[in-house]
């Protein structure tokens, strides 16, 4: 997943209840991070060109259609639209 200035590419991830997903996040422009509050996921702050692999486990009791927002917590990036969705299938 690319972390660009004020966007994620792609900005939608899907998985099933109980599934563990590995996400490689790469900062393409500036300093960014990747956060999913409800799942306790937080990357390091990544400078341009840096990457990190995150392991995300969807709760086994998650209901199909449940969504979790991911976002960049740096400055006002979230308010500027740097958000995406993890959707349970």
Backbone as a printed PyTorch tensor [residue, N CA C, xyz], in Angstrom:
tensor([[[  0.8410,  -1.1640,   0.0000],
         [  0.0000,   0.0000,   0.0000],
         [  0.8890,   1.2300,   0.0000]],

        [[  0.6100,   2.1490,  -0.9010],
         [  1.3730,   3.3910,  -0.9810],
         [  0.7250,   4.4720,  -0.1340]],

        [[  1.5550,   5.1630,   0.6400],
         [  1.1100,   6.2920,   1.4340],
         [  1.5820,   7.5380,   0.6970]],

        [[  0.6470,   8.2140,   0.0450],
         [  0.9450,   9.3970,  -0.7450],
         [  0.5440,  10.6320,   0.0450]],

        [[  0.7740,  11.7950,  -0.5120],
         [  0.3140,  13.0010,   0.1620],
         [ -1.2090,  13.0150,   0.1730]],

        [[ -1.7410,  12.7110,   1.3510],
         [ -3.1710,  12.7840,   1.6570],
         [ -4.0250,  11.7190,   0.9930]],

        [[ -3.4210,  10.5590,   0.6720],
         [ -4.2090,   9.4310,   0.1630],
         [ -3.4570,   8.1210,   0.3680]],

        [[ -4.2420,   7.0410,   0.4020],
         [ -3.7110,   5.6790,   0.4190],
         [ -4.0530,   5.0450,  -0.9240]],

        [[ -3.1570,   4.2220,  -1.4390],
         [ -3.4300,   3.5280,  -2.6890],
         [ -2.9900,   2.0710,  -2.5410]],

        [[ -3.9470,   1.1550,  -2.4790],
         [ -5.3920,   1.3250,  -2.5350],
         [ -5.9350,   1.8520,  -1.2060]],

        [[ -7.1870,   2.3130,  -1.2250],
         [ -7.7840,   2.8150,   0.0070],
         [ -8.8810,   1.8910,   0.5370]],

        [[ -8.9200,   0.6650,   0.0060],
         [ -9.8690,  -0.3400,   0.4710],
         [ -9.1470,  -1.6770,   0.6110]],

        [[ -9.3120,  -2.3030,   1.7710],
         [ -8.7780,  -3.6390,   2.0430],
         [ -9.9690,  -4.4860,   2.4740]],

        [[ -9.9920,  -5.7470,   2.0860],
         [-11.0810,  -6.6370,   2.4800],
         [-10.5060,  -7.9230,   3.0500]],

        [[-11.2240,  -8.4880,   4.0120],
         [-10.8150,  -9.7530,   4.5950],
         [-11.9730, -10.3930,   5.3230]],

        [[-11.7640, -11.6280,   5.7370],
         [-12.8120, -12.3940,   6.4110],
         [-12.5630, -12.4450,   7.9090]],

        [[-13.6120, -12.7150,   8.6850],
         [-13.4370, -12.8260,  10.1310],
         [-12.3430, -13.8400,  10.4800]],

        [[-11.4560, -13.4520,  11.3920],
         [-10.3690, -14.3180,  11.8260],
         [ -9.1630, -14.3250,  10.9110]],

        [[ -9.2570, -13.7000,   9.7610],
         [ -8.1510, -13.6910,   8.7970],
         [ -7.0320, -12.7590,   9.2660]],

        [[ -5.8030, -13.1850,   9.0200],
         [ -4.6350, -12.3500,   9.2790],
         [ -4.1060, -11.8570,   7.9380]],

        [[ -3.9370, -10.5440,   7.8310],
         [ -3.5200,  -9.8990,   6.5870],
         [ -2.1780,  -9.2160,   6.8260]],

        [[ -1.2480,  -9.4020,   5.9030],
         [  0.0110,  -8.6620,   5.9470],
         [ -0.1010,  -7.5010,   4.9590]],

        [[  0.2070,  -6.3020,   5.4520],
         [  0.1240,  -5.1040,   4.6200],
         [  1.4930,  -4.4370,   4.6150]],

        [[  2.0830,  -4.3030,   3.4320],
         [  3.3360,  -3.5640,   3.3180],
         [  2.9820,  -2.1250,   2.9780]],

        [[  3.2890,  -1.2150,   3.9020],
         [  3.0210,   0.2000,   3.6760],
         [  4.3280,   0.8940,   3.3030]],

        [[  4.2670,   1.7220,   2.2630],
         [  5.4390,   2.4390,   1.7650],
         [  5.0980,   3.9140,   1.6310]],

        [[  5.8660,   4.7670,   2.2960],
         [  5.6550,   6.2020,   2.1700],
         [  6.2710,   6.6750,   0.8630]],

        [[  5.4570,   7.2740,   0.0340],
         [  5.9200,   7.7520,  -1.2680],
         [  6.2520,   9.2340,  -1.2610]],

        [[  5.5540,  10.0030,  -0.4230],
         [  5.7490,  11.4520,  -0.3780],
         [  5.6270,  11.9270,   1.0660]],

        [[  6.6920,  12.3840,   1.6540],
         [  6.6310,  12.9510,   3.0020],
         [  6.5410,  11.9090,   4.0930]],

        [[  6.2450,  12.3800,   5.3050],
         [  6.1360,  11.5160,   6.4820],
         [  4.6850,  11.1060,   6.6940]],

        [[  4.4770,   9.7880,   6.8740],
         [  3.1270,   9.2570,   7.0680],
         [  3.1880,   8.0570,   8.0070]],

        [[  2.0140,   7.6850,   8.5150],
         [  1.8780,   6.4350,   9.2440],
         [  0.5580,   5.7880,   8.8520]],

        [[  0.2880,   4.6320,   9.4470],
         [ -0.9110,   3.8440,   9.1340],
         [ -1.4860,   3.3950,  10.4620]],

        [[ -2.7540,   3.7580,  10.7360],
         [ -3.3650,   3.4830,  12.0320],
         [ -4.7620,   2.8970,  11.8400]],

        [[ -5.0620,   1.8280,  12.5940],
         [ -6.4430,   1.3360,  12.7290],
         [ -6.6890,   1.2450,  14.2310]],

        [[ -7.3680,   2.2310,  14.7820],
         [ -7.5560,   2.3110,  16.2290],
         [ -8.2150,   1.0660,  16.8160]],

        [[ -9.3220,   0.6390,  16.2260],
         [-10.1090,  -0.4710,  16.8040],
         [ -9.3380,  -1.7800,  16.8670]],

        [[ -8.3500,  -1.9410,  16.0060],
         [ -7.5980,  -3.1980,  15.9510],
         [ -6.2090,  -3.0680,  16.5740]],

        [[ -5.9020,  -1.8910,  17.1430],
         [ -4.6140,  -1.6980,  17.7990],
         [ -3.4340,  -1.7110,  16.8350]],

        [[ -3.6640,  -1.2680,  15.5970],
         [ -2.6090,  -1.2740,  14.5750],
         [ -2.0490,   0.1320,  14.4320]],

        [[ -0.7210,   0.2540,  14.4910],
         [ -0.0570,   1.5470,  14.2980],
         [  1.3400,   1.2960,  13.7670]],

        [[  1.6220,   1.8400,  12.6070],
         [  2.9740,   1.7310,  12.0470],
         [  3.8680,   2.7780,  12.6940]],

        [[  5.1420,   2.6860,  12.3840],
         [  6.0750,   3.7540,  12.7130],
         [  5.7760,   4.9290,  11.7940]],

        [[  6.3230,   6.0840,  12.1070],
         [  6.2600,   7.2090,  11.1700],
         [  7.3110,   6.9320,  10.0960]],

        [[  6.8500,   6.8870,   8.8560],
         [  7.7080,   6.5230,   7.7370],
         [  8.0360,   7.7450,   6.8940]],

        [[  9.3140,   7.9880,   6.6640],
         [  9.7490,   9.0590,   5.7650],
         [  9.6670,   8.5580,   4.3230]],

        [[  9.7560,   9.4600,   3.3740],
         [  9.7080,   9.0780,   1.9510],
         [ 10.6770,   7.9370,   1.6650]],

        [[ 10.1570,   6.8850,   1.0130],
         [ 10.9750,   5.7450,   0.6430],
         [ 11.0360,   4.6460,   1.6800]],

        [[ 10.6050,   4.9150,   2.9110],
         [ 10.6340,   3.8780,   3.9500],
         [  9.3870,   3.0180,   3.8680]],

        [[  9.5230,   1.7640,   4.3060],
         [  8.3830,   0.8550,   4.3030],
         [  8.3900,   0.0030,   5.5580]],

        [[  7.2340,  -0.5630,   5.8410],
         [  7.0640,  -1.4250,   7.0030],
         [  5.9730,  -2.4380,   6.6790]],

        [[  6.1400,  -3.6600,   7.1580],
         [  5.1110,  -4.6830,   6.9860],
         [  4.3310,  -4.7880,   8.2900]],

        [[  3.0210,  -4.6490,   8.1840],
         [  2.1350,  -4.7270,   9.3390],
         [  1.3160,  -6.0070,   9.2620]],

        [[  1.0380,  -6.5770,  10.4070],
         [  0.1870,  -7.7660,  10.4740],
         [ -1.1160,  -7.3500,  11.1440]],

        [[ -2.2240,  -7.5330,  10.4290],
         [ -3.5410,  -7.1290,  10.9100],
         [ -4.4120,  -8.3740,  10.9900]],

        [[ -4.9890,  -8.6140,  12.1550],
         [ -5.9010,  -9.7440,  12.3180],
         [ -7.3140,  -9.2170,  12.5110]],

        [[ -8.1910,  -9.6450,  11.6330],
         [ -9.6010,  -9.2700,  11.7450],
         [-10.2100, -10.1220,  12.8590]],

        [[-10.9420,  -9.5080,  13.7830],
         [-11.5320, -10.2880,  14.8730],
         [-12.3930, -11.4430,  14.3480]],

        [[-12.2650, -12.5890,  14.9900],
         [-13.0180, -13.7760,  14.5680],
         [-14.5290, -13.5660,  14.6770]],

        [[-14.9520, -12.6840,  15.5860],
         [-16.3900, -12.4510,  15.7700],
         [-16.9050, -11.2630,  14.9580]],

        [[-16.0700, -10.7280,  14.0550],
         [-16.5000,  -9.6030,  13.2160],
         [-17.5940, -10.0620,  12.2520]],

        [[-18.5900,  -9.2360,  12.0870],
         [-19.7260,  -9.5430,  11.2290],
         [-19.4540,  -9.0220,   9.8200]],

        [[-19.8600,  -9.8070,   8.8390],
         [-19.7150,  -9.3770,   7.4470],
         [-20.3350,  -7.9930,   7.2740]],

        [[-19.6140,  -7.1080,   6.6050],
         [-20.0900,  -5.7500,   6.4010],
         [-19.5170,  -4.7500,   7.3950]],

        [[-18.8980,  -5.2570,   8.4670],
         [-18.2490,  -4.3680,   9.4270],
         [-17.0990,  -3.6560,   8.7350]],

        [[-16.9020,  -2.3810,   9.0530],
         [-15.7860,  -1.6330,   8.4830],
         [-14.9410,  -1.0300,   9.5980]],

        [[-13.6580,  -0.9170,   9.3170],
         [-12.6930,  -0.2690,  10.2050],
         [-11.9840,   0.7890,   9.3770]],

        [[-11.9450,   2.0110,   9.8920],
         [-11.2490,   3.0740,   9.1730],
         [ -9.7660,   3.0190,   9.4740]],

        [[ -8.9360,   3.1360,   8.4370],
         [ -7.5140,   3.3570,   8.6610],
         [ -7.1860,   4.7660,   8.1850]],

        [[ -6.1380,   5.3420,   8.7930],
         [ -5.8290,   6.7370,   8.5090],
         [ -4.3780,   7.0460,   8.8440]],

        [[ -3.9350,   8.2140,   8.4180],
         [ -2.6210,   8.7430,   8.7790],
         [ -2.8390,   9.7260,   9.9250]],

        [[ -2.0980,   9.5340,  11.0200],
         [ -2.2880,  10.3800,  12.2010],
         [ -1.3590,  11.5970,  12.2270]],

        [[ -0.5620,  11.7890,  11.1960],
         [  0.3640,  12.9140,  11.1550],
         [ -0.4090,  14.2070,  10.9100]],

        [[ -0.1700,  15.2040,  11.7310],
         [ -0.7200,  16.5500,  11.5650],
         [ -2.2030,  16.4830,  11.1940]],

        [[ -2.5910,  17.1460,  10.1150],
         [ -3.9910,  17.1770,   9.6850],
         [ -4.2470,  16.2700,   8.4850]],

        [[ -3.3980,  15.2630,   8.2680],
         [ -3.5320,  14.3970,   7.0900],
         [ -4.8900,  13.6960,   7.0500]],

        [[ -5.3620,  13.2240,   8.2010],
         [ -6.6570,  12.5460,   8.2400],
         [ -7.7700,  13.4980,   7.7950]],

        [[ -7.7620,  14.7090,   8.3310],
         [ -8.7790,  15.7050,   7.9700],
         [ -8.7120,  16.0700,   6.4900]],

        [[ -7.5320,  15.9320,   5.9050],
         [ -7.3660,  16.2560,   4.4850],
         [ -7.7130,  15.0730,   3.5780]],

        [[ -8.2310,  13.9960,   4.1640],
         [ -8.7220,  12.8790,   3.3620],
         [ -7.8310,  11.6600,   3.3050]],

        [[ -6.7780,  11.6220,   4.1390],
         [ -5.8840,  10.4590,   4.1150],
         [ -6.4860,   9.3600,   4.9950]],

        [[ -7.5330,   8.7260,   4.4640],
         [ -8.2730,   7.6780,   5.1480],
         [ -8.5730,   6.5570,   4.1590]],

        [[ -8.8810,   5.3890,   4.7040],
         [ -9.2940,   4.2510,   3.8960],
         [-10.1360,   3.3310,   4.7470]],

        [[-10.5500,   2.2060,   4.1710],
         [-11.4610,   1.2930,   4.8500],
         [-10.9730,  -0.1450,   4.7510]],

        [[-11.0250,  -0.8360,   5.8870],
         [-10.8640,  -2.2850,   5.9470],
         [-12.2750,  -2.8360,   6.1150]],

        [[-12.7260,  -3.6250,   5.1500],
         [-14.0970,  -4.1550,   5.1650],
         [-14.0720,  -5.6610,   5.4070]],

        [[-14.9340,  -6.1010,   6.3170],
         [-15.0830,  -7.5320,   6.5920],
         [-16.0740,  -8.1020,   5.5860]],

        [[-15.6560,  -9.1940,   4.9260],
         [-16.5290,  -9.8220,   3.9210],
         [-17.3210, -10.9540,   4.5130]]])
